[in-house]
Amino acid sequence: MGAIVTGLPGFEQGALRHRGRLDLISARQLWHTAARMSDDPLLGVQIGLQQDYRSIGVLAPLLWHCPSVKLALQHVTTFQTLISENGVFRYDQQWAHDAAPAVLRCRYEETPAPLVANPQQILSVVAGTIQYIRSLFDQQIIVLTLVLPKGVALDRRRLGDLFGLPVTVSGDRFGFDLDITHIDSPIAGCDETLYQLSLNYACQLLNAKQAGSEQLLRIRGYIANHGLAQAGLDSCARTLNLHPRNLQRQLAEQGASFRQLKEEVLKEVTIHELNLKASPEQIAARLGYSEASAFYRAFRSWFGVSPRQLTQHAYLSSQPQADL
């Protein structure tokens, strides 16, 4: 199992024992590696279906004590980044006609990044979400259909059996459809006091996360525009009008370090350049390495393989990304 996390930040102390912040690219690397090593074509579903509503952390008591199902779904949209930064669900309501139920189309939209999400990762999110909808909302919201994107080869019959749902293929995203006929119904057993406490706590966490994310973005921007591999902590701190120790402390509060953020930026630029078919030597120069050999060593520490081996992996995008 240790091979799955080789080279990923935060896993240095042992297999599958993570500490600190796991960035988006590293999380996607983990899933691509796990999917490649697994002999289960529905690995993501198996993992997602093992989750319950407690896996969504602070959102569990908030949703449990919401006054109505409709408000609960709105909170899922508002606070979704507290669960995962890999992507979000987008909703599109189809109004009922005659005897047909009102349907809410839920489609998963992954966060744009140089490294695309593995389908198994998205399947795990969809499966986990369906699980907690069933656990939290009982029969007030009914999952009608599992939706797969066109062009993804998966065993629809086995998927239907695992989810207990019909499976359809439509569009370019994973998702599901919900019967929301009773979306305005109150949630049985909700407690107004616990709801307000949970809502206030979730708002505090979201505000803190957004403030921390903005600082991380500023630091990443400094790294990207000041030499990449040559960017330093001290000069970054001066630019932000901070003492280096204060900057280190702020990063530690976010579960990160300057070195980790720099590696994140370097990895993203590297994948971006590989998608554009740049050679390792060109990428090394772009990143600011004086010697290609230093880049090769760094590359293997990030991805666990050589540049040539990584270019053979199907998860590199076939479409050029926007300039970083």
Steps between C-alpha positions, in 0.01 A plus 500: 500500500793734558561521124170689460630800695866493396624855453180670620542774763377416848547123469870486588435328833339192357249358257156661504582703813458858388586813692431859407336626183451279196493721191273440202770367267633257763148374577443434131840332468402268783179398325666449163763279660244304702281444193799388295610252769153366581339206324152631584352711216250646749745582778354847552148367548615244755676772701217752469231256608694418817460860618213628710373846586777544762755516218377852416620626838354829621226486235342189655337671804420807288307298243346272760341794683406715200137621509437367147652281232519794259708703744723199563579472128579871491746451786668216311567746218623775733730287716612237250863616503519399867463140379716500188671738259497249215170627361141602566151382414299722269123484520239544229132461588253348258144596587232235527251451219169322559571201724880513460703581814706818530858398418828659605791419269826485697820495293855497633732767363865445580727789593713599197866403544788382278439147630148372437313301762489124465149362428534277808550807719185660362310173540602488868361852551175418321461174692572666834256781425223258410569315824466804723191622310337168574617507863408859579183555299341155508201508260474879479740497208520190281795428275349403166788432264879480488638691201828418324673721242529386142827334409573348843516121486345360818293192579153655514331183626742462789474870579122474508521204738743680733292818516161335475417746222442512126804632313485731200765661277461869423717808451859532612474479880430251776196565715154389604138612486283561806124490552445827690122488525534541880796739498315757715411244765646554849769258612371280781682539831680826417606719792502877436766570764737233367432623148603857582809383688602276209432775246708754691786252535489411129505872409803555723683208341414618149615856573826373649553266206437776247737738680767232516444404137544861391837518677608171346403633158708813557802289595452268205473804275828634636670167432362484145621851420833508684716225364294188583772265625712800599224670705589534868311529827680814621440700183136386490451611861645844419261536208206419729633735771547214742787365705607159366402337831155654482459368147611154611251514787214600270584218264520250787149605608382397152685169525751611237856623460676724249686200360175309452333792322802539274490132411127530424566786257795320341295184452211689344728683258674172417172323417386803303821491293479123450148548367650745250756231399800692638821302550642441850787735418258775399298447817813510715591838349142626541508408869832673558724199554862570405559130433264251341623229737358693798163518325503125429563429869223734607263355239546144626447616859170664398355231275694184582581445131711660227359769265486248217302255713256768615426606142376146439231535767155565360411757764710771338259729320482489123381861502739789570429685824494875541839658564607486864 
